[in-house]
Amino acid sequence: MWKNTFFLFGFALVIIALWGIVRGEAVIRDPGQVSEPGLVLYYIIGAVIMLANGWMTHKQAIQQYEEYMDLNAPAASKQDLETSSEASS
Protein backbone atom coordinates (compact mmCIF):
# COMPACT_ATOMS: atom_id res chain seq x y z
CA MET A 1 0.00 0.00 0.00
CA TRP A 2 2.81 2.43 0.81
CA LYS A 3 4.28 1.95 -2.69
CA ASN A 4 1.17 3.47 -4.26
CA THR A 5 2.29 6.90 -5.46
CA PHE A 6 -1.22 8.31 -5.12
CA PHE A 7 -0.85 7.92 -1.35
CA LEU A 8 2.63 9.45 -1.38
CA PHE A 9 1.52 12.53 -3.32
CA GLY A 10 -1.69 12.79 -1.28
CA PHE A 11 0.20 12.82 2.00
CA ALA A 12 2.70 15.30 0.57
CA LEU A 13 -0.17 17.62 -0.37
CA VAL A 14 -1.61 17.28 3.15
CA ILE A 15 1.75 18.24 4.66
CA ILE A 16 2.10 21.23 2.33
CA ALA A 17 -1.47 22.34 3.11
CA LEU A 18 -0.82 22.10 6.85
CA TRP A 19 2.36 24.10 6.39
CA GLY A 20 0.33 26.72 4.51
CA ILE A 21 -2.24 26.85 7.32
CA VAL A 22 0.43 27.33 9.98
CA ARG A 23 2.79 29.71 8.15
CA GLY A 24 0.40 31.38 5.71
CA GLU A 25 -0.40 30.89 2.05
CA ALA A 26 2.61 32.93 0.93
CA VAL A 27 4.89 30.05 2.01
CA ILE A 28 3.34 27.56 -0.43
CA ARG A 29 2.84 29.95 -3.33
CA ASP A 30 5.10 29.37 -6.33
CA PRO A 31 7.67 32.09 -7.09
CA GLY A 32 6.05 34.67 -9.34
CA GLN A 33 2.57 33.23 -8.81
CA VAL A 34 -0.21 35.77 -8.47
CA SER A 35 -1.60 35.89 -4.95
CA GLU A 36 -4.92 34.10 -4.89
CA PRO A 37 -7.04 33.38 -1.84
CA GLY A 38 -7.85 29.78 -0.98
CA LEU A 39 -4.56 28.23 -2.10
CA VAL A 40 -4.52 25.97 0.98
CA LEU A 41 -8.02 24.79 0.11
CA TYR A 42 -6.82 23.78 -3.37
CA TYR A 43 -4.05 21.71 -1.80
CA ILE A 44 -6.52 20.03 0.56
CA ILE A 45 -8.91 19.22 -2.28
CA GLY A 46 -6.03 17.84 -4.32
CA ALA A 47 -4.90 15.72 -1.36
CA VAL A 48 -8.39 14.29 -0.89
CA ILE A 49 -8.63 13.41 -4.57
CA MET A 50 -5.19 11.75 -4.58
CA LEU A 51 -5.89 9.78 -1.40
CA ALA A 52 -9.30 8.64 -2.70
CA ASN A 53 -7.71 7.54 -5.97
CA GLY A 54 -5.01 5.70 -4.04
CA TRP A 55 -7.61 3.94 -1.93
CA MET A 56 -9.59 2.86 -5.01
CA THR A 57 -6.55 1.56 -6.88
CA HIS A 58 -5.36 -0.28 -3.76
CA LYS A 59 -8.74 -1.98 -3.30
CA GLN A 60 -8.79 -2.89 -7.01
CA ALA A 61 -5.32 -4.43 -6.78
CA ILE A 62 -6.40 -6.52 -3.78
CA GLN A 63 -9.53 -7.66 -5.63
CA GLN A 64 -7.53 -8.66 -8.71
CA TYR A 65 -5.03 -10.55 -6.56
CA GLU A 66 -7.81 -12.44 -4.76
CA GLU A 67 -9.50 -13.32 -8.07
CA TYR A 68 -6.18 -14.51 -9.47
CA MET A 69 -5.55 -16.66 -6.40
CA ASP A 70 -9.07 -18.10 -6.54
CA LEU A 71 -8.59 -19.12 -10.17
CA ASN A 72 -5.07 -20.50 -9.79
CA ALA A 73 -5.04 -21.90 -6.26
CA PRO A 74 -7.04 -25.10 -7.04
CA ALA A 75 -4.69 -25.95 -9.91
CA ALA A 76 -1.67 -25.37 -7.70
CA SER A 77 -3.04 -27.55 -4.90
CA LYS A 78 -3.79 -30.39 -7.36
CA GLN A 79 -0.22 -30.24 -8.62
CA ASP A 80 1.05 -30.32 -5.03
CA LEU A 81 -1.08 -33.38 -4.27
CA GLU A 82 0.13 -35.19 -7.41
CA THR A 83 3.74 -34.33 -6.66
CA SER A 84 3.49 -35.47 -3.04
CA SER A 85 1.72 -38.74 -3.99
CA GLU A 86 4.40 -39.50 -6.62
CA ALA A 87 7.13 -38.79 -4.11
CA SER A 88 5.63 -41.17 -1.55
CA SER A 89 5.36 -44.04 -4.09
C-alpha positions in Angstrom: 0.0 0.0 0.0 2.8 2.4 0.8 4.3 1.9 -2.7 1.2 3.5 -4.3 2.3 6.9 -5.5 -1.2 8.3 -5.1 -0.8 7.9 -1.4 2.6 9.5 -1.4 1.5 12.5 -3.3 -1.7 12.8 -1.3 0.2 12.8 2.0 2.7 15.3 0.6 -0.2 17.6 -0.4 -1.6 17.3 3.1 1.7 18.2 4.7 2.1 21.2 2.3 -1.5 22.3 3.1 -0.8 22.1 6.9 2.4 24.1 6.4 0.3 26.7 4.5 -2.2 26.8 7.3 0.4 27.3 10.0 2.8 29.7 8.1 0.4 31.4 5.7 -0.4 30.9 2.1 2.6 32.9 0.9 4.9 30.0 2.0 3.3 27.6 -0.4 2.8 29.9 -3.3 5.1 29.4 -6.3 7.7 32.1 -7.1 6.0 34.7 -9.3 2.6 33.2 -8.8 -0.2 35.8 -8.5 -1.6 35.9 -5.0 -4.9 34.1 -4.9 -7.0 33.4 -1.8 -7.8 29.8 -1.0 -4.6 28.2 -2.1 -4.5 26.0 1.0 -8.0 24.8 0.1 -6.8 23.8 -3.4 -4.1 21.7 -1.8 -6.5 20.0 0.6 -8.9 19.2 -2.3 -6.0 17.8 -4.3 -4.9 15.7 -1.4 -8.4 14.3 -0.9 -8.6 13.4 -4.6 -5.2 11.8 -4.6 -5.9 9.8 -1.4 -9.3 8.6 -2.7 -7.7 7.5 -6.0 -5.0 5.7 -4.0 -7.6 3.9 -1.9 -9.6 2.9 -5.0 -6.6 1.6 -6.9 -5.4 -0.3 -3.8 -8.7 -2.0 -3.3 -8.8 -2.9 -7.0 -5.3 -4.4 -6.8 -6.4 -6.5 -3.8 -9.5 -7.7 -5.6 -7.5 -8.7 -8.7 -5.0 -10.5 -6.6 -7.8 -12.4 -4.8 -9.5 -13.3 -8.1 -6.2 -14.5 -9.5 -5.6 -16.7 -6.4 -9.1 -18.1 -6.5 -8.6 -19.1 -10.2 -5.1 -20.5 -9.8 -5.0 -21.9 -6.3 -7.0 -25.1 -7.0 -4.7 -26.0 -9.9 -1.7 -25.4 -7.7 -3.0 -27.5 -4.9 -3.8 -30.4 -7.4 -0.2 -30.2 -8.6 1.0 -30.3 -5.0 -1.1 -33.4 -4.3 0.1 -35.2 -7.4 3.7 -34.3 -6.7 3.5 -35.5 -3.0 1.7 -38.7 -4.0 4.4 -39.5 -6.6 7.1 -38.8 -4.1 5.6 -41.2 -1.6 5.4 -44.0 -4.1 
